[in-house]
Amino acid sequence: MQYTVKLSKDAKKYIENLDRTTKQRVLRKLQEVCSDPFDLRVSKPLTKREDRTARIGDYRILFLILEDVIFVTKVASRGEVYRQ
């Protein structure tokens, strides 16, 4: 099953402000997540939360799976992504 990706306003803004190589890495990871978001090699569930996380070096993608849509809530560096 192929999923579609929806980005939050903050996630889209963060991705647009990344340098070109990091942006390409993030977009490649989003493609992997779309193919199988439940694969533990691609993403992991967070404890005590409904969302999942995907790792790209020092960056993280937080997302929710809503039927056939992957809603990316946040993209940020490892140190700041889990702060609310």
Backbone as a chain_set.jsonl record, in Angstrom:
{"seq": "MQYTVKLSKDAKKYIENLDRTTKQRVLRKLQEVCSDPFDLRVSKPLTKREDRTARIGDYRILFLILEDVIFVTKVASRGEVYRQ", "coords": {"N": [[0.838, -1.188, 0.0], [0.637, 2.12, -0.912], [1.396, 5.166, 0.583], [0.361, 8.588, 1.015], [1.99, 11.732, 1.529], [1.623, 14.312, 3.84], [2.592, 17.469, 4.871], [3.134, 19.332, 7.837], [2.854, 22.861, 8.474], [5.083, 23.847, 9.882], [6.931, 21.736, 9.556], [7.289, 21.736, 6.782], [8.428, 24.275, 6.388], [10.81, 23.967, 7.848], [12.13, 21.965, 6.381], [12.462, 23.28, 3.924], [14.362, 25.178, 4.626], [16.679, 23.763, 5.027], [20.045, 22.7, 4.086], [21.035, 21.708, 0.75], [21.951, 18.959, 0.457], [21.163, 17.739, 2.874], [18.418, 18.174, 2.757], [17.786, 16.552, 0.542], [18.383, 14.041, 1.638], [16.434, 13.892, 3.659], [14.077, 13.93, 2.12], [14.425, 11.553, 0.669], [14.238, 9.738, 2.77], [11.594, 10.143, 3.508], [10.342, 9.024, 1.289], [11.023, 6.337, 1.676], [9.614, 5.882, 4.044], [7.027, 6.168, 3.108], [6.718, 3.876, 1.556], [6.728, 1.696, 3.396], [5.712, 2.309, 6.353], [5.601, 0.97, 8.791], [7.745, -0.687, 9.039], [10.393, -1.629, 11.032], [12.995, -1.011, 10.455], [12.837, 1.342, 9.171], [11.215, 3.199, 10.592], [10.286, 3.958, 14.014], [7.961, 3.328, 16.67], [6.96, 5.787, 19.078], [7.232, 5.826, 22.613], [4.476, 6.091, 24.805], [3.201, 7.89, 23.162], [1.379, 8.67, 20.153], [2.624, 8.993, 17.736], [5.222, 8.272, 15.293], [8.774, 7.868, 14.708], [11.358, 8.702, 12.428], [14.712, 8.248, 11.559], [17.376, 10.277, 10.435], [20.478, 10.519, 10.31], [21.548, 13.07, 12.348], [19.063, 14.185, 12.416], [15.482, 14.105, 12.853], [12.298, 12.786, 11.931], [9.039, 13.288, 12.794], [5.947, 11.674, 12.701], [2.489, 10.947, 11.989], [0.296, 8.222, 11.287], [-2.414, 8.176, 9.374], [-4.918, 6.459, 8.247], [-4.513, 6.209, 4.917], [-2.647, 8.192, 4.769], [0.333, 9.833, 5.544], [1.099, 11.955, 7.976], [3.288, 14.422, 8.506], [4.443, 15.782, 11.341], [6.58, 17.099, 12.524], [9.901, 18.105, 11.766], [13.182, 18.088, 12.679], [16.344, 18.748, 14.343], [17.941, 16.218, 16.337], [18.142, 16.994, 19.041], [16.178, 18.923, 19.438], [13.723, 18.031, 18.451], [11.969, 16.487, 20.017], [11.017, 18.126, 21.952], [8.275, 20.023, 23.21]], "CA": [[0.0, 0.0, 0.0], [1.399, 3.363, -0.998], [0.835, 6.25, 1.38], [0.672, 9.949, 0.591], [2.604, 12.514, 2.601], [1.16, 15.677, 4.096], [3.523, 18.13, 5.782], [2.635, 20.468, 8.605], [3.477, 24.117, 8.057], [6.414, 23.914, 10.503], [7.812, 20.748, 8.929], [7.607, 22.214, 5.428], [9.343, 25.409, 6.529], [12.109, 23.463, 8.299], [12.758, 21.261, 5.258], [12.859, 24.272, 2.928], [15.529, 25.923, 5.103], [17.854, 22.887, 5.125], [20.943, 22.734, 2.933], [20.563, 20.838, -0.326], [22.207, 17.537, 0.687], [20.319, 17.283, 3.977], [17.051, 18.164, 2.243], [17.658, 15.36, -0.288], [18.355, 12.893, 2.541], [15.125, 13.891, 4.319], [13.069, 13.547, 1.131], [14.609, 10.127, 0.401], [13.706, 9.009, 3.916], [10.135, 10.212, 3.411], [9.937, 8.034, 0.293], [11.109, 5.035, 2.342], [8.506, 5.808, 4.996], [5.797, 5.975, 2.323], [6.618, 2.51, 1.064], [6.339, 0.824, 4.507], [5.972, 3.07, 7.578], [5.636, 0.11, 9.967], [9.001, -1.424, 9.044], [11.217, -1.113, 12.122], [14.254, -0.488, 9.917], [12.548, 2.664, 8.618], [10.707, 4.078, 11.646], [9.951, 3.308, 15.269], [6.914, 4.014, 17.443], [7.403, 6.455, 20.294], [6.519, 5.35, 23.79], [3.5, 6.999, 25.409], [2.722, 8.83, 22.15], [0.802, 7.989, 19.0], [3.391, 9.18, 16.513], [6.411, 7.465, 15.03], [9.945, 8.663, 14.373], [12.301, 8.188, 11.441], [16.017, 8.838, 11.834], [18.259, 10.625, 9.324], [21.658, 11.08, 10.971], [21.206, 13.857, 13.533], [17.725, 14.746, 12.241], [14.376, 13.184, 13.076], [10.989, 13.105, 11.363], [7.924, 12.777, 13.585], [4.777, 11.595, 11.841], [1.321, 10.143, 12.344], [-0.267, 7.468, 10.172], [-3.871, 8.343, 9.378], [-5.426, 5.65, 7.136], [-3.516, 6.104, 3.85], [-1.904, 9.452, 4.767], [1.376, 10.033, 6.546], [1.106, 13.375, 8.316], [4.55, 14.781, 9.146], [4.17, 16.848, 12.297], [7.766, 17.875, 12.866], [11.223, 17.709, 11.3], [14.148, 18.937, 13.382], [17.512, 18.019, 14.818], [17.637, 15.27, 17.405], [18.042, 17.66, 20.329], [15.005, 19.791, 19.579], [12.499, 17.488, 17.856], [11.057, 15.897, 20.993], [10.498, 19.191, 22.826], [6.959, 20.498, 22.755]], "C": [[0.876, 1.243, 0.0], [0.666, 4.464, -0.234], [1.166, 7.585, 0.725], [1.182, 10.724, 1.792], [1.982, 13.897, 2.652], [2.108, 16.261, 5.129], [2.81, 19.229, 6.562], [3.374, 21.715, 8.13], [4.897, 24.229, 8.614], [7.4, 22.95, 9.85], [8.239, 21.206, 7.535], [8.623, 23.352, 5.474], [10.738, 24.936, 6.927], [12.848, 22.776, 7.154], [13.242, 22.253, 4.207], [14.125, 25.014, 3.336], [16.777, 25.062, 5.285], [18.764, 23.074, 3.92], [20.545, 21.625, 1.963], [20.776, 19.355, -0.035], [21.339, 16.977, 1.814], [18.867, 17.205, 3.539], [16.814, 16.914, 1.392], [17.584, 14.102, 0.572], [16.995, 12.767, 3.234], [14.047, 13.436, 3.343], [13.179, 12.07, 0.744], [14.028, 9.276, 1.529], [12.181, 9.025, 3.909], [9.604, 9.226, 2.373], [9.983, 6.627, 0.88], [9.939, 4.833, 3.293], [7.198, 5.557, 4.257], [5.636, 4.534, 1.864], [6.202, 1.538, 2.165], [6.643, 1.522, 5.829], [6.067, 2.211, 8.832], [6.89, -0.745, 10.045], [9.923, -0.813, 10.104], [12.592, -0.645, 11.655], [14.086, 0.93, 9.399], [12.096, 3.638, 9.7], [10.358, 3.261, 12.884], [8.813, 4.057, 15.954], [7.522, 4.672, 18.679], [6.595, 5.932, 21.478], [5.654, 6.46, 24.351], [3.009, 8.082, 24.457], [2.195, 8.036, 20.971], [1.671, 8.073, 17.754], [4.602, 8.259, 16.453], [7.558, 8.393, 14.665], [10.799, 7.932, 13.345], [13.603, 8.957, 11.619], [16.778, 9.075, 10.536], [19.482, 11.285, 9.934], [21.273, 11.78, 12.251], [19.83, 14.497, 13.439], [16.679, 13.663, 12.465], [13.124, 13.706, 12.384], [9.953, 12.485, 12.286], [6.682, 12.789, 12.71], [3.704, 10.712, 12.45], [0.848, 9.404, 11.1], [-1.778, 7.518, 10.321], [-4.426, 7.689, 8.125], [-4.368, 5.528, 6.05], [-2.69, 7.381, 3.713], [-0.866, 9.431, 5.886], [1.468, 11.531, 6.769], [2.372, 13.68, 9.117], [4.298, 15.984, 10.043], [5.379, 17.714, 12.558], [9.002, 17.256, 12.232], [12.195, 18.65, 11.982], [15.345, 18.09, 13.777], [17.128, 17.194, 16.037], [17.4, 15.944, 18.734], [16.763, 18.457, 20.52], [13.7, 19.18, 19.115], [11.505, 16.982, 18.897], [10.526, 16.927, 21.99], [9.164, 19.683, 22.294], [6.67, 21.857, 23.253]], "O": [[1.765, 1.38, 0.841], [-0.539, 4.654, -0.398], [2.134, 7.696, -0.027], [0.846, 10.41, 2.934], [1.836, 14.566, 1.629], [2.396, 15.628, 6.145], [1.986, 19.961, 6.014], [4.402, 21.618, 7.461], [5.81, 24.656, 7.907], [8.558, 23.296, 9.619], [9.405, 21.079, 7.159], [9.567, 23.381, 4.684], [11.737, 25.437, 6.409], [14.049, 22.978, 6.976], [14.328, 22.079, 3.653], [14.89, 25.438, 2.47], [17.829, 25.579, 5.66], [18.33, 23.541, 2.867], [19.801, 20.713, 2.324], [19.865, 18.558, -0.258], [20.837, 15.857, 1.711], [18.158, 16.269, 3.909], [15.763, 16.283, 1.501], [16.81, 13.194, 0.273], [16.469, 11.664, 3.379], [13.188, 12.634, 3.708], [12.167, 11.407, 0.517], [13.412, 8.238, 1.288], [11.548, 8.032, 4.263], [8.53, 8.653, 2.558], [9.096, 5.814, 0.62], [9.346, 3.756, 3.346], [6.351, 4.806, 4.739], [4.515, 4.031, 1.795], [5.402, 0.638, 1.909], [7.732, 1.344, 6.376], [6.572, 2.683, 9.851], [7.081, -1.463, 11.027], [10.199, 0.386, 10.071], [13.285, 0.054, 12.395], [15.07, 1.644, 9.206], [12.545, 4.784, 9.724], [10.161, 2.048, 12.817], [8.71, 5.278, 15.834], [8.486, 4.164, 19.251], [5.409, 5.633, 21.345], [6.051, 7.625, 24.371], [2.457, 9.089, 24.901], [2.528, 6.862, 20.808], [1.476, 7.305, 16.812], [4.95, 7.575, 17.415], [7.343, 9.564, 14.35], [10.943, 6.71, 13.387], [13.594, 10.174, 11.807], [16.828, 8.215, 9.657], [19.513, 12.509, 10.063], [20.724, 11.152, 13.156], [19.466, 15.286, 14.311], [16.944, 12.473, 12.294], [12.92, 14.915, 12.269], [9.987, 11.279, 12.532], [6.389, 13.788, 12.052], [3.967, 9.859, 13.298], [0.986, 9.907, 9.985], [-2.344, 6.973, 11.269], [-4.41, 8.294, 7.053], [-3.395, 4.798, 6.241], [-2.099, 7.627, 2.662], [-1.159, 9.058, 7.022], [1.86, 12.284, 5.877], [2.51, 13.252, 10.262], [3.978, 17.072, 9.563], [5.249, 18.917, 12.787], [9.134, 16.034, 12.168], [12.058, 19.869, 11.883], [15.361, 16.875, 13.575], [16.112, 17.451, 16.682], [16.533, 15.51, 19.492], [16.314, 18.646, 21.65], [12.644, 19.762, 19.362], [10.298, 17.05, 18.665], [9.656, 16.602, 22.798], [8.95, 19.752, 21.084], [5.607, 22.407, 22.964]]}, "num_chains": 1, "name": "protein.A"}
